[in-house]
Amino acid sequence: MNDEFQLLRELLAGRSRWPDGAGTDHRFRDRCNGRLFRALRHIGSGSPESPGAADLAALVRHVLRREQESQDGASPLVAVPDAPPWPSREQWRRFGIEVRATATGLLHIVARPWCPPWLQGAAHHPPDREVFAERPRRSYGLDLPGDPFLDALPGWRSYRCSGQREGVRSLLTAPEGSTLVVNLPTGAGKSLCAQVASLVDPKGLSVVVVPTTALALDQERALEPFIGHPTAYFGGTTQADVERNGGIRERIREGTQRIVFTSPESLLRSLAGAVYATARLGLLRLLVVDEAHIIDQWGDGFRSEFQELAGLRRDLLRSCPGEPFRTLLLTGTLTSSCLDTLETLFGRPGPLGVVSSVQLRPEPSYWVADCRDEEERRERVLESLRLLPRPLILYVSAVEDANAWLSNLRGEGFLRAAVVTGQTGAVDRSEIIRRWQYDDLDAVVATSAFGLGMDKGDVRAVIHACIPEHIDRFYQEVGRGGRDGKASLSLLLHTPSDRAVASDLNQKAIISVEKGFERWKAIFHGRTELPDGRVRVRVDSVPSYGYGVFENSSYNVAWNVRTLTLLSRAGIIELDAQPPPSPDEGEESDPIDAEERHQSELDRHRNERVLRILDEGHLDFGNTWTTTIEGSRRLGDRTTRNGLRLMFEALSPGRCLADVFAEAYTLPDRGGDSPRPGVATSRSCGGCPACRRSGRAAFVGAMPDPLPIWQRTGLVLDEELARMFGGGSLLFLFDDRSMDHGPAERQRRERMLRWLIAKGVRTIAAPPAVLDRIRPVVRPMEGCFVFFNPGWQPLRLPRVPTLAIWTEEQLPPGLVPAADRCDRLLAPRVLWLPAEVRDPAKPHCRLRDTVRAPSFRIEELCMRIGL
């Protein structure tokens, strides 16, 4: 029995005083113990954190079942008060807790595993066992040695997986103007990809768009040891918030802000002017969109601003005076529809590259049960809520259902619960997220509007009292659980009527050409022609069928933006943007008038979009709309319907859910005029109806190992070193001594190594022992990055100037290319070799005597360059 459980036993029984500093839960290793501890401190406080009887029963059950599983099934007893607000004996029983004995004012209780008879397979596989035990499920294999520039970043000195390594390297070597899509699962370290550019090179600005303020603040905290100024830009009402945001905008304009985390809404509005200013100075280095799959999603909580980033990006690229910035799109779930949308909206000027290393989530065990009617589902959901661990999420599809369920929970005594839907206001949402993050909420009832960017690690259970309209939505929402890599539980309870609801929601995801045409006519009718051939339109335009219904409606604006996106995907228009109006524009004698005028111009700007017409037949319904646009719409419709088909298949035990998800997320190669490599998916399953029926145990697939993606990177050698190649791509350096021969010679070779890196070498391939020896030499080189590749693995080398150091007489195959291939290398290669090494093609000859490519002795080159 651990000490923290014993402390809780004593506190519950009233045999111990509250320890000093007991207002916090930092002392607890198990989050469930800390959660109960915090709730106990709020009993009777009247605050929103104050628990009801049902909350106390669920939290105590969690602690008891957690301790029981940690003791290999031994059932610990605790004594609890036998008086309100504590549960009665009957209430304890409904929470799967048995009252064993009584004492004056106390009840002695013990928890039992949950084996509901209505859940197939539960008798042999208790659903709650693995989640209360918190069994580790996720495995990305052994960490990989980090590149030298990571040594300065505590917590990032190694790569979590090869996908993370390739994502970081692909970003640092991305050609100017390119777009990189990085598709990695939860916990694989996508955030490093977003941060690394600003950490490696402090010059220039990285703009990172995130879906929530909480995520922006999390990223800011992670970078505080390296960046000495605020980096999270978010809407706030206090004077401190206003001053903080003003400081960020000022540093962006001055070119001293290295990275900023913000929402799409802020980037399109209050932050846009400062970002335009830094783009005109040529200091905008990188635009990042985190959770980029949102761009392709509709439904409750739809945020059109994510799609509108494409137009802003295009105008910012136009504003850059020299080298265009790179674009990075991060996601953990990439469907074919999503990738097509990202390519359409963000693919130009290109190239577009995809780094994908996808392992299906191994954490959830999946349980599905059909219910006769809504009343039976209600009883089963309430039973599940009583017996499953905290925190948990209950998902539904309709806002009214979410509100009804919250009322049900409050009526059952669950006070530490909240609801989040697309109608939840920004202030309420922020407060709910704060309480959720700090363990002051035990349950959230939500539509699909809740979850994006919510990286709470210890969610153990996700319940669906609905059928999601798409397999991707289901997978995304199940993924809110087990983000710490430990076992979680997914329970889906459906009724016969749910299929019709899901089908209806699925069909509403894409606008019909008839309604789309009416919307486009209204939008285009109010256009303003711009001198450069673009047009400015209003997205609050009301279609003919919406008069008296849609005026001043965010719903109307959202559907207008969907219409523009549909036209963009069909190649009819190209989304664009304009800088926001500056407060300095115009001359006003009265500052109040000037401020009012500027605010009015900002309001107008927010309701306007800029675009370019690509097809002059855009108003031809009979041809353009019924053929080109309808064809594009039907393609999206087929993808959407396929997601519904896979969702319905997931309800039956006919196929392992890993196979169902793999079908959704495995993308085939694309050939033709615009080839695109496919995306492989590694199968994992934490247990599902099909596997339990066939007796198959949970399994975890190996992470795919991606290869470098860029054929050309734009990284070149400094002119001085490039001249030494004599117009070719191969340069030999022959060393008469080993690199550790003596202090003087070793220092000279270290200077030579640093000189090569300063002149543009970006990859060093060598035996691991050599890399370990030279790592301290290259680590302190500010503004330069270099990759380490152990051994000689040419397929894993980025296409950048490469130095291969080999101290052994036996050369690996392919290190020295054949004579007829020396001029066909994809990147310049410097070979640092022993002076006496033999020619692989002519073993009786020294290589230095037979090579045709330029070559130097180390001492000779050192003298030539002044080392």
N, C-alpha and C positions, 0 to 999 in steps of 0.2 A: 504493500500500500504506500503510495508516494506521499510526501510531506504536504503538498498543496491540497490533496484530497482530504487528508486528515485535518488540515486547518479548516476546510469547509465543513467537515462533520462537526467539529467543535463549535463553529459559529452557528450552524443550523440548530444545534441542540441547546444553544445558549450557555455552553460550558466554557466559552472563551470570550475575552474582550476583543473588540475590533483592534487590530494592530495599528500602530502609528503609520500615518501616510496611507491609510486604507482606502482613500478616495480613488486610487488608481489600481489598475490590474496588471501592472508591469511585472509583478512578482510571479505570475502564473505562466508556466510553460505551455500547458494546454489551454487553448483559447476558450474552450467550453467552460472551464473552471473560472477563468477571468470574466467571462460573460455573466455567469451566475453571480459572481462576487459583485459586479457593478450593479446588477439588478437588485440585489439584496440591499445595497446602500441607498436605493431609491424607494424602498417600500414606504408607502404612506406619505411621500413627499408631495404628491399632487402634480408632479412634473410629467411631461410626456414620456419620460423614461421609467416612470413608476409602473411596476408589473401588476397585472391582474392575476387572479388565481390560476387561470389557464397558462399564462406565461410562466409562472413559478413551477407549475407541474411539468411543463415541457422542458424547462431548463434543468430542473433537478433530474428528470429522467435522462437527459443527455449526459449529465455528469455521472450518473449511476451506470448507464450502459457503457460509457467510455471506460470507466474503471473496471467494469466487469470484463470487457474485451481485453484490456491490458493485463488482466489476471487470468487469462485463458479460460474464461467462463465462470470463475468463482463470483458469487453474487454478494456484493458488499451491502451491508445494512447502514442506513442513516436514520437519525431521529429528527423529525420536523415538528414544528408547532401544530397543535390541533385546534386552531382558532383562526378566524378571518384575519387578514386576507388570504390565508393559506387554504388550499383545497380541502374539501371534505373527503371522507373515506370513499364515497361513491365517485367523486371526481378523480381521485387517485386511481381508482380501478379503471376508469375510462381512458386513462393515459398509460395503461399497461403496467401499472405499479400495484404491487400487493402489499396490504397492511399486515405485517407479521405479528406485532405485539403492541401493546399500548402501555404508556406510563402517564403519570400525572402531567397533563398538558402537552404530551408528546405522542406522536405516532412513529413506530418503527417500520420503515418501508424498504422494499427491494423491487428492482425493475426486472421485467421479463422481455425476452426477444419478441419481435413482431413477426408473426406468421399468419397473415390474413388468409382465410380459406378462399376468398374470392380472387386471389392473385395466383395464377397458375405457376407452379414451381416453388412457391414460397415455403411449403412444408419441408422440402429438402434443402432449400437455399434461403434461409431467412434474409429478407431484403436488406434489413438494417445492420447486419453483422459487420460487413466490410466497411460501411461508412462510419459506424461508431468506432471501429478499430483503427480507422484512418490509415488503411493499408496503402503504402506507396505504390503507385501504378505507373507513373510516367518514367520513361527511361530514354534518354537521347544518347546513351553510350558514354564513354569516357570523354572528359573535356579534352579539347585539342590545344596544343601549345599556341599561345597568343603571339601576335606579331610584336616587334619591339615597342612600337608606339603605344601599346596597351599597358606597358609597365608603369606608366605614370598615372593610370586610372585604377585606383583600388576597386576591387570587385570585378574588374574586367581583364584580369591578366591572362585569362585563357578564354577560348571560344567554347560555348556550350555545345555546339554541333557544327558540322561542316557547312550547313546551310547558313548559319549566322556568319561564319568566316567568309563565305562566298558573297553574302550580301554586303558586308563591310568593304571587301576588296572591290566588288563591282561598283560600289558607289564612289570610292576614292579614285577609280580608274575610268569613270564614266566619261564618254566624249561630251564636249560642250553642246548644250541644247538637247541632250538625250533625256529619255524618260526610263527610269528603272522601276520595275514592279518587284517587290520582295514579298514572297508568300511563305510565311513560317508559322508553325503552330504556337499555341500558348506556351510561354515559358522558354521559348527558344532564343529570346533576346533581340526582338525587332527594334527595341528602343535604342540600342547601341548604334544601329544603322542610321537612325535619325540624328544622333548626337555627335557621331565621330568626326564629321567634317569640321564642326566648329571647335572641336578639341584638338585636332591635329594641326589645323591652320587657323590661327586667331584672326586672320584678315577676312573681312567680308561677313555677310549676314546669312544665316539659315533661318527660314520661316517654317515652323512646324505647326500644322493645323491639326488640332485634336478635338474630339467630340464633346468633351466635358471640362469644366473648370477644375474638377477634382484631378483629372488626369494631367492637366497643365501644371497644377501645383505639385503633383507627384514628380513630374519631370524636373521641375525647378529645384526641388529638394535634392534630387539625385545629382544635380550639377553644381550645387552650392560650393563643394570643395574646390572646384576648378574655375568657376566664373564668379567674379565678385560683384555682380549686379543682378537685380531682379530679371527673370526671364519669362515669367508667366504674366500674360496680358489678358485680363478678363474684366467683364463689366462689374462695377461695384458702385455702391451708393455713398460710401464714407469719403471724407476728404482725403484720408490716407490712400484709398483706392485711386482717386482722381490724380493725386500727386504721383503715385507709383506709375500709372499708365502714361502720364505726361513725361516722366523721366525716361521711360522706354522709348516713346516716340522721339524724344530729343536725341537720345543716343543713336537711334536708327538713322536719323537725319545727319548726325555727325560722323557716322561710320564706325562707332565704337561698340555697338551692340552686336555680340557675336551670334546669339541665337534667341529666338522668341517663340514661345508656345502660346497659341491663341485659338479661338474658335473661328469657323468660317464666317460667321456673322460679323465678328469684330474685324477680321481681315478685309472683308468687303466694304466695311463702313469706316469706323473711327481710326483704324490702323492703316487704311489704304494709302492715304496721302503720304505718310512717312515712308512706306515701302516703295511707292513710286519714286520718291526722292532718292532713296538709296539705289534703286535700279538705274536711274539716270546717271548716277555717279559710277556705275559699273561695279558696285559693291554687293549686289544681290547674288549670292553663290548657289543657294539651294532652296527649293520649295518642296516641302514634305507634306503629304496628306496621310495621317494615321487612320487606321480603320477605313481604308479606301473603298472597301466593298459597300459602304453606305451610299456611295455615288450611284450605285445601280439598284438601290432599294426604294420601294414605295411603302405605302401602308401608314398605319398610325404612327405619328411622330415624324413623318416625312419632313426632311429638311432640304429645301430646294437649294440652299446656299452651297451645299457640297457640290452640286452639279454646276453651279454658276462659277465655281473656282476656275473652270476651264477657260471662260472668257477673260477673267482677270489675268490668268497666266499668259494668255496670248498677247494681251496688251502690254504686260510687263516685259515680255520677251522683246516686243517691238521697241520698248523704251531703253533697253540695254544698249550702250554705245559700242561695246566691243564684244567680248566673249559672252554668249548667252548662258544663263544659269541652267543647272540641272534640275530635274524633277524626280522625286522619290515617292512612290506610292506603296504603302505598307498595308498588308492584310494577312489574316490567318485563314481565310476561306475564299477561294477563288473559283468561281464557276465560269463556264464558257461565256454566258451572258455578261458577267461582270468584266471579264477580260476584254470582250468586244467593246463594251462601253468605255472602259479606261483607254483603250487604244484609240477609239474614235475621238474622245474628248481631250486626251492628253498626249497622244502619240506623236504629233508633229511638233517641231521639225524633225525629230528623230535623231538617232535610231531609238527604237523601243526594245528593251531587254527585260527578261523575266528570270529571276532567281527563285526557284521553288524547291522546298524540301519539306514535304507534307507528310506527317504521320497523323493518322486519325486519332482522335482523343481516346486514350486508353482508360481514363479515370471513371467515366460513367458506367454503371450497370443499368440496363434498360428494362423497364417493366411496363407492360401494357395490359389494360383491362377494359372490356366494353361493359357499359352500364345500360340497364333496361330503359331508364328514363332519368330526368334531371334530379329527381328526389334521391334515387339510388346513388347517383354520382355525388350529390351533396353529402350524403352520409359517409361515403368512402373518402372524399376529400377531407372532411373534418376528422375522420379516424386517422388518416395519414398525417394531418397537421399535428395531431396530438402525439403521435408516436415517432415521428422522424426528427432527426437532429436539427439544431439551429446553427447558423441562419439558413433560411430557405426562401425560395421564390415560388409563388403561385402565378402561373401565366394563364391569361384568357385572351380572347380575340377582340372583344367589344368593350368600349369604355363603360357602358352601363353594367356589364357583367362584373367588371373590376370593382366598381363602386358598390354593387350589391354584395360581392364577396367580402369586402371590407366591413360592411354592416354586419354580415353573418359572423365574422370573426370577433368583432366587438361584442356582439350579443353572446358569444360563447366564452367571453372573458379574456380574449387575446387583445391586450391593450397596446402592446409594443409591436404594432403592425402599421403599415402605411400603404397607400396606393399611388402608383405612378402610371400615368397614361399620357397620350399626346396632348391632353387638355390641362395637364398639371402646369401651373405657372412657374416661371423661372426661379422666383424666390422660394416657393414651396419645394421645388425639385432640389435646389441647392441644400436646403435644410434637411430634406430626407436623405440625400446622399451623405451629408455630414454625419447624421445619426447612424446611418448604415455602416459607414466606414469605421466609426468609433464604437461599434458593438452596442449601441443603444436602441437599435431596432432588431427584432428577431425574425420578422417576416415582411416581405413586400409582395403585394398583389399588383400585377402589372400586365399591361399589353406589351406589344413588341417595342414600344417606345422606351422601355427600361432595359438597360444592359450595355449599350454601346459605350466602350471606354471604361466600364466599371470593373476594374481589375481587383476585386475582393477575393482573396485567396481561399478562405475557409468556408465558402458556401458548400454545404454537404448534400443538399437535396433541391431538385427542381421539379415541380409538379405542373403538369398541363391539364387544365380542366377544359380542354378544347382540342380540336385538330388543327394544327397550323396549316396555312394555305400553301406552304412550300417547304420542301425538305431542308432548304437552306435556313429558313427561319427556325425550324425545329433544332437543327444542329447548332445554330448560333445561341439559342436560348438555353439549351442543355449545357453548352459550354460556359455558362455563368457559374456552373458548379465545378469543384475540383481543380480550380486554377492553381492551387498549391502543389499539384501533382499527386494528391492523395485521392482515395476512392470517393466517388460521389454517386448519387442515385438519381435516375430519371424515371418519373412515374407519369404515364399518360393515361387519363381516364376519359373515355369518349362515349357519347350516346349516338343513337341512329341519326338524329337530326344534325349532328356536327358535320357530316360529310357535305351536306348541302351548303352549310355556312362557309366551309372551307372552299368549296367550289366557287361560291359567289365572290368571296374575297379574292380568289385567284384570278377571276375574270376581270375584276375591277382594277387590277394592277396596271393594265395598259389601256390607254384611251382609244376609243373607236375612231376610225377615220372620219365618220360623219361629225362627231363632236369636236374632234381635233381640227377639222376644216373650219367649223364655225368659230372656234376659238382663234385660229390663225387669222381669219378674215378680220375679226374685231381687233386683234393685236396690230395687224399690218395697216389697217385703216387709219390708225392714229399715229403713224410713223412720222419721223422727222428725217429728212435726207441730210447726210453729212457730206462735206466736200470731197472726202476720199472714197466715196462710193459705198460706204457703210450706211446703215440706217439705225436710228434710235427708236425703240418702241417702248410702250408701257405694258408692264405685266399685270397691272390691275384692270386692264380692259375687260369688259363684261361681254360674253357671247350673247347672241340673240336669244338663246333659250334660257338665259340666266337673269334677265331683267327683273328687278324686284326681289331677287333671291341672293345673288352673289356680290352685290355692291359692298365695298369695304370689307371683303372677306379674305382671310388668309388661305382658306380652302380654294378660293378662286385663283389666287396668285400661284398656289402650289400646282394646280392643274394647268395653268398657263405655262409655267416653267417646264412641266412634263411635256407639253406640246412642243415647246422649243427644243427640248432634248430629243424627242421623236424625229423632228425635222433635221436636227443635226446628225443623228445616227443614220438617217436615210440619205445624207449628202445634199440636202436641199438648202440648208443654211450653214453658216459657220458662226459659232458663238464668239463674241468679242467683248470688249469693255472699254471704258473711258475713265481717266482719273477723276476722283471726286472733286467737287468745287473747293477752291482754297478760300480760307477766311480772309485772305488779303486781296481778293479780287474786288475791283470796283472801289470807288471813293465815297465814303459816307461821312457826313459831318457829325452825325450822332452815333456813338458806339452801340447804343441799344438798337437803333435801326439796322446797323451793320450786322449785329448778331442775329437779329430776327431774319434779315434777308439771307444770311448764310444758312441758318437753320432751315428756312424754306427751300433753299437750293439743295440742301442735303436730303430733305424729305422727297423732293422730286427725283433726285439721283437714285435713291433707294428703290423707287418704283419703275425705273427705266433700265433697259438692257440694250446693248449695242450688238449688232450682228451684221453679217455680210450675206447677201443673197447669192447662192451658187447656181440655182436653177431658176431661170426666168419663168418656167411653167408652174411656179409654186402656188398660183391661184387657180390652176386648172384641175378641178376635182375629177373630171372624167378620165384624165390620163395620169397626171402626176400623183394625185392622191390615191386613186384606185389601183394603181400599178406599183410605182416606185415606193411610195410611203406605206401602202398596204402590205407590200412584200416585206419591207423591213419590220413592220408591226407584227406580221404573221410569224416571222422568224423569232421575234421576242416572245410572241404568244406561245409558240411551240415549246420554247425553253421553259416558260412559266408553267405550262400544262404538264411538262415532263416532271417538273419539281413537285407538282401536286400528285402525279402518278406515283412517284417514289415515296411521297409522304403516306399515301394510302397503303402502299406495299409495306411500309414500316409498321403498320398496325397488325399485321399477321405474322405468325412464326415461320413463314415459308422459307425465308432467306436471312442469313446473318446480316445484322444491321451494318457491319463493316462493309459488306458487299454493296449494300444500298447506298451508303455514303460515298464509297469509292466511285460508284457510277456517276454521282453528282459532281465529284471534284477531280476526277481524272479527265484531262483534256487531251484530245488527239493532236497529232502534228497537223499543221496546215501547210499545204503546198501551194502551187500556183504562182501568180505574180508577186504575192506578198507572203512568203513562207513564214511560219511561226512555229517554234518547237512546242511540243506538247508538255503537259504537266502530269507527272506520275504521282500516285498516292499510295503510301504504305498503310496496309490494313492493320487496325487494332480494334479489339473489342473487350470491354470490361464485363461482358456477360449480357446476353439478350435472349428473348424467348426462343429463337431458333437454336442457339448454342445450348441452352439448358435442356431443350427437348432432345437434342442429339448427344448430350453428355460431353460437349466440348468445353474445356476450361477457358477462362479468360486468356487473351494473348496480346502481345505487344509486338508490332512489326518494327523492323529496323528503319531508321531514318534514311531517306534517299540522300545520295551524296552528289550534289550538283557540281558541274564543271564550269570553268570560266565562260562567260557569255559574249564578251566583246571581242570581235575580230580585229577592230582597230580602236585604240583608246585615245589617241591624241597626245599621249605622254611621249615626249621625245628627249633625246640627249642634248645637253649643252653643245654649242657649236664647236668648242675646243675639243671635246671628247669625240664628237661625231666625225670630225675631220680625220681622226686617227683610224677610222674604219675604212678609209680609202674608197668610199662609195658603196661598200658592201654592208653586210649585217653581222659580221663575225670578227672578233678581235681576240687574239691570244696573248696572255701574259704568262711568261714562264718564270718560275721562282726557283732560284738555286738553293734556297734555304727554307726550312719549315717556318711556319708563322710564329712559332714559340721558341725560336732559336736562341735569342738573347735579348736583353732589355733594349739595346739600341736598334737592332734590326727589327724587333717586334714593334717598337714605336713607329719606325718608318713604314712598316706594312699597315699599321693601324691608320696612319695618316693617309696612305694610299687608299685604303678602304673608304675612309670618310670623304676623300676627294671624289671617288667614283660615285658615291651616293649624292654628293653635292652637285655633280654634273649630270644627274638624271637617272642613275640606276635605281630601280624600284623593287626588284625582287632579287633575293640571294638564295640560291639553291646550294646546299652543302650537306655533308654528313651531320647528323645531330650533334656530335661532339664538337665539330667546328662551329656550328651555329651557337652553341652554348658559350664557346670561348670568345666569339666576337660580339655577343649580344651587348655587353657593357660599352663597347666601342660605338655602336650605332644608336644606342638608346637616347643620348642627350641631344640629338640633332634636331633643333627646333625648326619647324616649318617644313621638314622633310619626313616622308614616311617611307618605310621599306617593309616588304613582306619576307617572311622566312619560310622556305619550303624544304623540309628535311629530305635528304636523298635526292635522287633524280627522277622526277615524275613529270615528264614534259606535258602530259595532257592536263595537269593541274596548275600549270604555270599561267598566270595572267599574261596577256599580250602586251607586256611592258618591257622596257630595257632591263635585261636580266644579267646578273653576275653569277656564274657557277664556279664555286671553289672546290677543287678536289685535291686532296693531299696524298691520296693513295696511288700507287703505280697502276693498279687495275682500274680502268675507266668503265663506267656503266654504259651499256648499249645506248646509242643515240646521243650521248653527250657531245661527241664530236660528229657533226653531220658529214655525210658523204660529200665529196668534192663538188658533185653536180647539184647539191642542195644548199650550198652555203649562202647563195644569194636569194633563197626562197624562204628564209626564216620569217615568221610573223612579227618578230620584234628583234631589235639589236641584242646580241648575246656576247658577253665578255667571258672568256674561259681562263681562269686562274689555275694553272696546272704546274706540277713538278717539272723541273727542267729536263729530267731524264725520262719522262714518261714516253712510252712507245706508241707508235701510230697504230690504231686498231686495225687499219687496212693493210699495214706493212709492219708486222711485229718486230722485224729485224732492224727497223729504223726508228730513230728518235722522231717524235712528232714535230719538234721544233725545226727539224731538217727537211720535212716534207710538206708542211702546210703552205698553202697558197695565199691564205688570208693574211692581213697585216698582223705582225707579232712584235712583242717587245719583251726584253728581260725586265724584271721588276726594278732592278737597280738603274737600268737605262731609262726607264720611264720616269722614275723618281727624279733623276737629274734633269730630264727634259722639262718637267713641269715645276721644278724648283722645290721638291720635297727632300 
